[in-house]
């Protein structure tokens, strides 16, 4: 297009199968404004507009907004017949938006369902027994699957609903069967509804989709609506064009001809205007013959339809059964584009590059050499280069793509509908609240977990298992009621006040609720006779997070609360699932369990770390639980169990609402049939049992450095276990209302060492199984109460298989030390009769302040230096500076005093910090103290195996120990919390010791001479980044590979020597035989 003055132009394209129909009412197919001088305009003609003169046509709206016909944004001209009879209109507030270039033919109107857009037909329309309704539609990208969007409607019995998953048409209250055809967003589709006597037919893009009985009653079209279903519901979302109504039933051939160009001769012409002058092109004639159109198939993209790719490009390639003349890509990225494609024989192709994250829809049109036209199916591909979704309950919108924090989703329901992929990251906005259940059935893989975390500033985002209850009316007195479809579980008032259940609506006392399941009615009498209008009332649902048969998931920094059952529930009914990480999670107010894993197959490799689980088992507040029930804070349930659980550094706090009722297992940590679980650094308070290990399938447990106190029952409970590989050491266990170590039904409870057990109301160690085995060493057992004994067996149960050695016992009251088979024994009698505890003590351990739960040792404590050396890995126990709310510090017992301690604490004598290196010996090995100045400047020392360096970071004592030295590497251990590393010569490794995401110390191996490692230790303050972590891991891998090579070389040398000996021996034998 050219203009002598280089003005911008408006282009009008006309097409018709009648040369006299190239005008606005019969043949306007395309309008484009602001066309620059010298530009090309491309239009893909696939069908023709409806002509006003067609038989049976009673309504035709082109939706081109042409002022020559009196049209404007609120008035729509009916082109049928002679035109202008029975038009349509809209009120200003509900009018759709006009787009001059976005129509299937010319312009079209965009209906926004959030603005309640609709067009109302004049009342002059009448009723028809037989009719045809046709329109072109293009759904917006933001449509929600399964939601009804009305193309046309008269009432609830006569309506045409468009959905992305299927279509729902109802005529005379007779619905279609829910055809499964799929609408793709962003592309024009032809829709036709035909009523032929008692039969309804639904066509999509010229193809019959569904037929069904609709009755013979005529349907009234007067005052019906386009874009909604009266009275003002199911508003459309997208563009509508070329809406036509016939008072006859069109047949299949006629419908197909409205969708595509049929066989025959066609004409087109272009009019161009610059606003002052206009010009018109010659009329061009072309023919569509009867030759079957070429078949077209995608060979690229190879992804399944509706897939997600992380590439920022899409290569589109189509192959045909015959040579292709021209190809055009119909591309939608929010607006429709026509993209020319390269052709080569039977292929056409184009590479769409530099694409932003978006949901793209596209199809390809192609002509063969005879001009026959065909198209591919519609395809959809989502580009998500960052593999992330954002969700914001306040400012989000489910019509967004969610890829960035500026276009987040709003609901978890939207997220639940997405098939997540390995490597995906889901970001919940901090400070937001969702009253929904997060359901996950997608898995990551070993390389790429699916991650659920947060973005923004503020409090942790909340996923609540409760819904707000509203609609209250006064029932009687101070009792209110409202309808509620399902049993509410628990009721909360003003966020944290939980109401117990009452017995009836008429006898409801202050601060209780009652649910009448027959009436589906909830009754409530608020505390202090409060008013419901001034209170927030919530009713709980099942879960906040449900994971069903999925693996490789990572959760962090989320808050989950107020559920009828478990806040977090992992289950599998088929295959084993594994690899779950939960860090910095808050779980509170669970009706049953805070964290539950249960399945018919094993659930392995679960990490729960740095989390707070509080106020679980809320169902017991109702005081109507009459039978035994188990609701631990953290539990692995079922008979299948799971391997390699890590439960570390969590705070588990119950509030004692269930008192000291021992008929329920409202435990802290309770896992069954677990192999090699590690339970460490946790604080458990206010539970029933503290830590429970169950089942004959349990083995290899490691329970260490936990603080368990103020319980309603046992401190530790081993139920029906049998494993010599289990270890329990370094724990503080205080104030239980029943037993210390309950061995209920167990045959072997493994090693129990260096623990402190302080005050239980019953026995410290009850035995109920003949032949049970356990090794108890270096423990402190203290009782204050006058009931129970330290060691007790049931009648006819012996202790021949158990070992008690180097323990310290003390009772502030006078009770029997042991009760064996009903016979009481003093401590001396126990030693003599059973040969146990021969090296143990019965004396006051001299804690610093046991009444304030300070179980560190006084300087004169008999527990100092009197314990057994159990060897590695039991040499590290608690420092007196340990604090479960901040940081737990461990010390190597070999570095203090002349022997190990009894109990869980190392005694640390007061030290004086100097600016010189000091040396001490413990266990026969030197330990060098590094001054602050030396540490800052870098301190170098020649160290042999078991030699140590002592240094301080932020006032806290730490240790570097040489654990192993070879010719080329050295293995070191840096503690308090032990970290191991193997260094090759000239390697440097960095360590974090203060949990602040900064490296605190670097260690460099300078040389190795005569099995002595020359090491330099220095204070640093470097940020930990993914790159530095990767570097550390790469160094470790290189050293490992070198060690493997060295060992293979040694093995090879040994094999050569052995082979040589065999050959030499064979020769000697052969010579001897010859002689």
Number of C-alpha atoms within 10 A of each C-alpha: 15 15 16 6 8 12 16 19 23 18 21 20 25 24 26 24 19 13 17 10 17 21 16 17 20 21 26 25 28 24 22 18 15 11 19 15 15 11 11 9 11 13 13 12 15 15 18 23 22 24 19 22 14 11 12 17 21 22 25 27 23 32 26 28 23 17 10 8 16 11 16 16 18 17 19 26 25 25 25 26 17 9 17 15 16 18 21 22 19 19 14 10 11 16 22 27 15 19 16 19 17 21 26 27 26 26 26 26 23 25 27 20 21 9 14 19 25 29 23 24 21 17 14 11 17 13 13 17 17 21 23 23 22 23 25 24 28 22 24 21 22 15 20 17 12 12 14 22 26 27 28 29 28 22 20 14 16 22 25 27 23 25 23 19 16 18 25 19 27 20 27 18 14 15 18 20 14 14 15 14 14 14 20 21 25 25 23 20 20 22 23 26 24 24 28 20 16 16 15 25 22 23 19 22 17 20 16 15 15 19 17 18 17 20 17 16 14 17 18 16 20 16 18 23 26 25 31 31 26 22 12 14 18 22 25 33 29 23 28 28 27 22 22 23 21 21 19 19 21 20 12 14 11 12 24 21 14 21 23 17 19 22 13 11 15 18 19 23 20 19 15 22 18 18 10 7 9 13 10 13 11 9 13 12 14 12 16 16 14 11 12 11 19 22 16 21 15 19 14 13 14 11 12 10 13 14 14 20 16 12 16 16 15 18 13 20 20 25 21 17 13 15 17 24 18 19 24 23 22 19 20 19 15 14 10 16 15 17 15 16 21 14 19 13 11 16 23 25 22 18 12 13 11 10 15 15 20 20 20 21 23 23 19 27 20 26 18 22 13 16 18 21 23 19 20 16 12 16 19 20 19 20 22 22 17 14 19 19 22 25 32 27 20 15 12 19 18 21 16 19 19 26 23 16 18 13 19 25 27 22 19 20 15 16 20 15 12 10 12 21 16 18 19 20 23 22 23 30 26 20 17 17 18 24 20 19 22 20 18 21 13 19 25 20 15 12 8 16 22 23 20 19 19 21 18 13 9 10 13 24 24 23 25 25 29 27 18 12 19 15 11 16 14 14 15 11 9 17 25 20 22 17 17 19 10 14 16 20 20 27 28 20 17 11 12 11 12 22 21 19 22 22 14 13 22 13 10 19 19 17 19 21 26 23 24 16 12 6 10 13 17 23 25 28 26 22 15 9 13 14 14 22 11 8 12 13 21 22 22 27 25 22 29 30 23 19 19 18 21 20 25 23 26 19 20 19 21 23 22 28 29 35 35 27 28 34 33 23 21 22 21 18 13 11 13 18 24 23 21 21 18 20 20 18 20 23 29 27 30 32 28 26 34 33 24 23 24 21 23 16 19 25 29 21 19 23 19 22 21 19 23 22 26 25 24 35 30 27 24 20 16 18 13 12 11 9 7 9 14 16 28 30 32 25 22 27 23 17 18 18 24 30 19 19 24 18 22 21 25 25 22 27 19 25 13 17 15 21 12 16 13 16 12 21 21 30 32 34 24 24 23 24 23 28 18 19 26 19 22 22 25 28 24 28 25 27 34 30 33 32 24 21 25 25 21 18 17 26 25 18 23 18 23 26 30 25 21 26 23 22 27 28 29 30 34 24 24 23 20 20 26 23 20 17 15 23 20 22 26 28 27 25 28 26 24 28 21 23 26 30 23 24 24 17 18 25 24 25 30 22 20 22 27 33 27 24 26 24 25 31 21 23 26 26 20 23 25 20 21 18 16 22 23 23 17 22 25 29 28 26 25 23 26 16 16 14 15 22 25 25 21 25 21 15 15 11 16 19 18 13 13 16 16 20 20 24 26 26 21 20 21 12 11 12 18 18 23 24 21 21 13 12 11 17 19 13 19 12 13 19 16 13 10 14 13 17 22 15 14 22 20 18 15 16 24 16 17 15 12 13 8 7 14 11 21 24 24 17 15 10 19 19 29 23 18 20 23 18 15 13 10 8 7 16 18 25 26 27 21 19 14 15 14 16 11 9 14 19 24 25 24 22 26 21 24 20 17 15 17 27 29 29 31 28 29 27 23 19 10 7 6 5 13 12 11 12 15 14 13 13 16 14 14 12 14 17 21 19 22 25 18 20 14 18 20 14 11 17 18 17 14 15 21 22 18 18 18 25 22 20 21 16 14 8 8 12 16 20 22 23 22 20 17 17 21 16 14 18 22 25 17 22 18 22 22 22 18 18 13 14 16 21 23 24 17 11 16 18 18 22 19 20 22 14 10 10 13 17 19 20 21 18 23 19 22 18 19 21 12 9 18 20 26 18 21 17 25 21 22 18 12 16 13 15 11 9 9 13 12 11 13 15 11 12 18 18 13 13 17 15 12 15 16 12 12 13 12 12 12 12 12 12 12 12 12 12 12 12 12 12 12 12 12 12 12 12 12 11 11 11 10 9 8 6 5
